[in-house]
Amino acid sequence: MAQKNLKPIPVPAGRIRNFEEMAFGMFIHWGLYSRLGQGEWIMLMEKIPAAEYEKLVHSFTAARFDPELIASIARDAGMKYIVMTTRHHDGFSLYDLAAYNGKHNEANGEDNRDGTNDNNSWNCGYEGETGDPEINRLRRQMMKNYIAFLLISQGTPMLLGGDEFMRTQRGNNNSYCQDNDINYLDWDLMAKNRKLVDFTKNLIAYRRKRPHFRYKAFFTGLDTDGSHLRDINWYDVNLNAPNWNDGGARTIAFLIEGEEITEGRESIDVFVMINMFWGDIPFALPPCGKGDDWTTVMDTSLPDGSEFNGAAVMGSYNVRARSIVILERKK
């Protein structure tokens, strides 16, 4: 009887159309197990010792990584998107990524041998929880950076529930066996860390507002409208071409031209500056025409709650250490 009284939830026709058009895509999922030509559970199923499995780390590199090949395979197959993630079901939570240098899986009962040792994390100067205000401020900034990296990337973003309000697994990166607060969502954290929740909501809203980060085609690197700007333009801090062969580079900038990717329907350009160096660096800004000043959309280095400020800037922008800045201009 209760089921008969249920009313169907209306779904906007546009959302249905988008799902039908974009239902076929690519989700890239691989790890050390790919070196064995097997699936992700091979270590468990074949009972491979952790010490032996870890030897694969040295051969699992980006030396043969070919993003153009991956994109061409997807395009030739008729796929409309490639999924990008900050993390998946295994690994650190977003907070732990900025709070732990190494895994802490002792509670799993395997003497901390389980779970990957390759977490690509940084504890910002102290392992685990701390009351140091500067370390905690830097951790929040790094979390904002990670969220920004995700939401300014092309493809379908995936954000683990709870990451937006600083959920922690206390350094456990393989918590499949924990039926306790290591895996539970503490909803009180949403109120406690509301400013990071709001930051995430604001950046999601901006992503939805601008087609630049939801491009349904592949970038070509071509200027088809004679504007002297390609659909996507890559720069170093001085507006020169970046050195893609510099493995130690910690800065990059890119401009996405609105008119190029929307066939003239969108006149707004978006300029993103990324500085992962430990010092402030001034970035030169692409020149504007008369009355076409750059406006700040977001700066992850600004105090919590003030990252989106809309300030006008000209000439250059001092990008603070370990931060991401988004600017836009309307031509």
C-alpha positions in Angstrom: 0.0 0.0 0.0 2.8 2.4 0.9 4.4 1.8 -2.5 1.2 2.9 -4.3 1.4 6.3 -2.6 5.0 6.9 -3.7 5.3 9.7 -6.2 8.0 9.4 -8.9 10.9 11.8 -8.6 11.0 14.1 -11.6 14.2 14.1 -13.5 15.0 17.1 -15.8 14.9 16.1 -19.4 18.3 17.7 -19.9 19.9 15.4 -17.3 18.4 12.4 -19.0 19.7 13.6 -22.4 23.2 14.1 -21.0 23.2 10.6 -19.5 22.1 9.1 -22.8 24.7 11.0 -24.7 27.6 10.5 -22.3 26.9 7.0 -21.0 29.9 5.4 -22.7 33.2 6.4 -21.2 36.6 5.2 -19.9 37.5 4.5 -16.3 41.3 3.9 -16.0 42.1 1.7 -13.1 45.5 0.0 -12.7 48.2 -0.5 -10.2 51.2 -2.8 -9.4 49.1 -5.8 -10.4 49.2 -4.6 -14.0 52.9 -5.5 -14.1 51.8 -9.1 -13.7 49.1 -8.8 -16.3 46.5 -9.6 -13.7 43.6 -8.0 -11.8 43.9 -6.0 -8.6 43.3 -8.9 -6.2 46.2 -11.0 -7.5 48.3 -10.4 -4.4 45.5 -11.8 -2.2 44.4 -14.6 -4.4 47.9 -15.9 -5.1 49.1 -15.2 -1.6 52.1 -13.2 -2.9 54.2 -12.0 0.1 54.2 -8.2 0.6 58.0 -8.0 0.3 57.9 -9.7 -3.0 55.0 -7.7 -4.3 56.7 -4.4 -3.3 59.5 -5.2 -5.8 57.1 -4.2 -8.6 57.1 -0.6 -7.4 60.4 0.1 -9.2 59.0 -1.0 -12.6 55.6 0.7 -12.1 56.6 4.1 -13.5 55.3 6.7 -15.9 58.2 6.1 -18.3 55.9 4.7 -20.9 52.8 6.6 -20.0 51.1 7.9 -23.2 48.1 10.1 -22.5 47.6 10.9 -26.2 47.4 7.1 -26.9 44.8 6.7 -24.1 42.8 9.6 -25.4 42.9 8.4 -29.0 41.7 4.9 -27.9 38.8 6.5 -26.1 37.9 8.8 -29.0 38.2 6.1 -31.6 35.9 3.9 -29.6 33.3 6.7 -29.4 33.7 7.4 -25.7 32.7 10.9 -24.5 34.7 11.1 -21.3 37.6 9.7 -19.2 37.0 9.5 -15.4 39.5 11.4 -13.2 39.8 10.6 -9.4 41.6 12.1 -6.4 41.6 8.7 -4.8 39.5 5.4 -4.8 38.3 3.0 -2.3 41.8 2.0 -1.2 44.3 4.5 0.0 44.3 7.6 2.2 41.3 9.8 2.8 41.8 13.3 1.6 42.6 14.5 5.1 45.1 11.7 5.7 46.8 12.6 2.4 47.8 15.9 4.1 48.4 14.4 7.6 50.4 11.2 7.2 53.6 10.4 5.4 53.1 6.7 5.8 50.3 4.2 6.4 49.2 3.2 9.9 47.4 -0.1 9.4 48.4 -1.7 12.7 44.7 -2.2 13.6 44.3 -4.5 10.7 46.2 -7.2 12.4 48.9 -7.7 9.8 51.8 -5.8 11.5 51.2 -2.9 9.1 52.3 -5.0 6.1 49.1 -4.7 4.2 48.2 -1.7 2.1 50.4 0.2 -0.3 53.5 2.0 0.8 53.3 4.3 -2.2 50.8 6.9 -0.9 52.3 10.1 -2.4 51.3 11.9 0.7 52.9 14.7 2.9 52.1 15.3 6.5 52.9 19.1 6.3 55.5 18.7 9.1 54.0 16.4 11.7 52.7 12.8 11.6 49.0 12.6 12.5 46.8 14.8 14.6 48.4 18.0 16.0 47.3 21.2 17.6 49.8 23.3 15.7 47.8 26.1 14.0 50.2 26.6 11.2 50.4 22.9 10.3 46.6 22.7 10.4 46.3 25.8 8.2 48.7 24.3 5.6 46.8 21.0 5.7 43.5 22.8 4.9 45.2 24.6 2.1 46.6 21.4 0.7 43.2 19.8 0.8 41.8 22.7 -1.1 44.5 22.2 -3.6 43.6 18.5 -4.0 39.9 19.4 -4.5 40.8 22.1 -7.0 43.0 19.7 -9.0 40.1 17.3 -9.2 37.4 19.9 -10.2 39.5 21.8 -12.8 40.3 18.5 -14.5 38.5 17.3 -17.6 36.4 14.1 -17.3 34.0 13.0 -14.5 35.2 13.9 -11.0 35.0 11.4 -8.2 35.2 12.7 -4.6 35.0 10.2 -1.7 32.1 11.0 0.6 33.5 12.7 3.7 36.6 14.1 2.1 34.8 17.5 1.8 34.6 17.7 5.6 38.0 16.3 6.5 37.0 12.7 7.4 40.1 10.7 8.7 40.9 7.0 8.8 43.8 7.9 11.1 46.3 6.9 8.5 44.8 3.5 7.6 44.9 3.1 3.9 43.4 -0.4 3.7 40.4 -0.2 6.0 38.3 -2.9 4.4 38.2 -4.9 7.7 37.3 -2.1 10.0 33.6 -2.0 11.1 34.1 0.9 13.4 34.8 4.7 13.4 37.8 4.3 11.1 35.2 3.7 8.3 32.2 5.4 9.7 31.1 8.9 8.6 31.2 11.3 11.5 28.6 13.8 10.4 29.5 16.2 13.2 32.6 17.0 11.1 30.4 18.7 8.6 29.6 21.5 11.0 33.1 21.5 12.5 34.8 21.9 9.1 32.0 23.8 7.4 34.4 26.2 5.6 35.9 23.3 3.6 32.4 22.1 2.7 31.5 25.5 1.5 34.8 25.8 -0.5 34.0 22.5 -2.2 30.4 23.5 -3.0 31.6 26.9 -4.4 34.1 25.2 -6.7 31.6 22.6 -7.8 29.2 25.5 -8.6 31.9 27.2 -10.6 32.7 24.0 -12.5 29.0 23.7 -13.4 28.9 27.4 -14.5 31.9 27.2 -16.9 32.1 24.7 -19.7 35.9 25.0 -19.7 36.2 22.1 -17.3 33.4 20.0 -18.8 34.6 20.0 -22.4 32.8 17.2 -24.2 35.4 16.9 -26.9 39.2 16.4 -26.8 41.5 19.4 -26.9 43.3 19.8 -30.2 45.8 22.5 -29.4 44.7 24.4 -32.5 43.6 28.0 -33.1 40.6 27.6 -35.4 39.0 31.1 -34.9 42.1 33.3 -35.7 42.3 34.7 -32.1 46.0 33.6 -31.7 44.9 31.4 -28.8 44.4 27.6 -29.0 41.6 25.8 -27.2 44.1 25.1 -24.4 47.3 27.0 -24.0 50.2 25.9 -21.7 52.7 28.3 -20.1 55.5 28.6 -17.6 55.5 31.4 -15.1 56.7 33.9 -17.8 54.2 32.9 -20.4 56.8 30.8 -22.3 56.2 27.2 -23.3 56.7 25.0 -20.3 59.6 22.5 -20.1 57.7 19.2 -20.2 61.0 17.3 -19.7 61.7 19.0 -16.3 60.8 16.3 -13.8 61.4 18.7 -10.9 59.0 21.4 -12.1 56.5 22.6 -9.5 54.8 25.3 -11.5 52.5 25.3 -14.5 49.8 27.5 -16.0 47.1 27.1 -18.6 44.5 29.1 -20.4 41.3 27.7 -21.9 39.7 30.0 -24.5 36.0 30.1 -24.2 35.2 31.0 -27.8 37.4 28.2 -29.1 35.7 25.4 -27.1 32.1 26.7 -27.5 32.3 27.8 -31.2 31.8 31.5 -30.2 29.0 31.0 -27.6 31.2 31.7 -24.6 33.5 34.8 -24.6 35.1 34.1 -21.2 38.7 32.8 -20.9 39.9 30.9 -17.8 43.5 31.1 -16.7 44.8 28.7 -14.0 48.1 29.1 -12.2 49.5 26.2 -10.1 52.5 26.7 -7.7 53.5 23.7 -5.7 56.9 25.2 -4.8 57.5 26.1 -1.2 57.9 29.8 -1.9 55.8 32.5 -3.5 56.2 33.0 -7.3 54.9 35.8 -9.5 53.2 34.6 -12.6 52.9 36.8 -15.7 49.3 37.2 -17.0 48.3 36.9 -20.6 47.8 40.4 -22.0 44.2 41.8 -22.1 42.5 44.1 -24.6 41.2 47.4 -23.4 38.7 46.9 -20.6 39.4 43.1 -20.5 41.0 42.8 -17.1 41.5 39.5 -15.3 39.3 38.8 -12.3 40.2 36.5 -9.5 37.8 33.5 -9.2 39.6 31.5 -6.5 42.9 31.5 -4.6 43.5 28.5 -2.3 46.1 30.4 -0.3 43.5 32.9 1.0 42.0 32.5 4.5 39.2 30.0 4.9 36.0 31.4 3.6 37.6 34.1 1.5 39.0 32.1 -1.4 36.4 33.4 -3.9 36.8 37.2 -3.9 36.4 38.6 -7.5 39.3 41.0 -7.2 40.6 42.6 -10.4 44.3 42.0 -11.3 46.6 43.2 -14.1 50.1 42.4 -15.3 51.1 39.6 -12.9 49.8 37.7 -9.9 51.9 36.6 -6.9 50.9 33.0 -6.5 51.6 32.0 -2.9 53.5 28.9 -2.0 51.7 25.6 -2.5 48.5 27.1 -4.0 46.2 27.2 -7.0 44.7 30.4 -8.5 41.9 30.7 -11.1 41.3 33.9 -13.0 38.9 34.7 -15.8 38.2 37.5 -18.2 35.3 38.4 -20.5 36.4 39.7 -23.9 
